[in-house]
Amino acid sequence: MNYPGVEILELTKEQKYIILALIGILVSGLAYAVYNNFTKASSAEIVITDTEELEPKKMFQPELVVVHISGAVKNRGVYKLEKGARLIDLIKVAGGILENANPDKVNLAEELKDGQRISIPFKPAQKEFCLPKSAPLEETSGNISTGPVNINTASAGELMKVKGVGEATAKRIIEYRDKNGGFSKPEDIMKVKGIGKGKFGKIKGQISVY
């Protein structure tokens, strides 16, 4: 259709191809811009959602083991230590060993186990008191002590200064403490064979554990 005063330009086939190519590039650019903006927005939403859903991390609480230490340490008792702790760590917590302790009899590098009981042995008495062969072994012998005798450190001769403790009982006291790591309280001496409540009542004022 012809319009008066209007001159219609006829495009060549090559010009039409160029125009179509330009339109295609323009459409592709717009599509890429829309897709890029949509991707960024989606990523931002995911990050925000993940951040909001994150729960605060709980403070790390190490696993503990409960162990009982007795014998030649300053503070006998039950302690809680981190899992993987060694015997040397337990001894430090218990205040260290006593002067007459014998740590060579235990493995200081031993790893502690929950519910474990460890007894640090005492050093054996350097001198054993021996009665002459002609002397009787009745447990009624012995002199009255001038002060409480430490049943954890006393030699056989010192133990026999307790009235009512003879040679046989003194040896049993030493054997018991070497095997079990000593006495935690005076009443523990009743665990020694031959010492009952009656005998303990007579000697309790003459003995101590420190």
C-alpha positions, 0 to 999 in steps of 0.5 A: 500500500502506498501512502501519499508523501511517504517514501517507503524504503525497500530493504535488501535481503542482506540488510534484513539479515543484519537487522535480524542479527542485531535483534537476536543479539539484543534479545540474547543480551537481555535474556542473559542479564535477566538470568544473571540477576535471577541467579544472584538473587537465588544464591543470596536467598540460599545463603541467608536461609542457611545462616538463619537455620544454623544453630549455635555450636555447643561448647566442647565438653571433654569426656571424663574418667573417674578414678580412685587413688590411695596409698602414698599420695598426699590427698587420697580420694576420687578424682575426675580427669579428662579421658586419656590422662595418665597416672602421673597426671592423677598424682599431680592432682592428688598433691603429689607422692609422699616422701616414703612412696615407691613410684618405681612399682607403678607405671606413671605413663599408664592411661587411666580408665573410668572406674579404676582404683590405683594404690601408690605403694610405700617403700618397704621398711629399711630395717626389720626388727627381729627378736632374739630366738629365745624371745617368745612371739606372743602378741602381748609383748612390746612397749607402750609408745610415747606418741602415735605410731604412723602405721603407714611408715613405721618399721616392725620394731616401731609397730611393736612399740604399740601395746598389744602389737607383737612381732607377728601382727607387725609383720602382717601390718607391713604385708597388708600395707605393701600389698594394698598401698597403706591405710587411709584411716586408723580404722583400716587396720582392722582389715589386717588379720588378727586385729578386731574391734576389741584390739582396735579399741585398745590401740586406736589411741596409739596409732595414726596414718600421718 
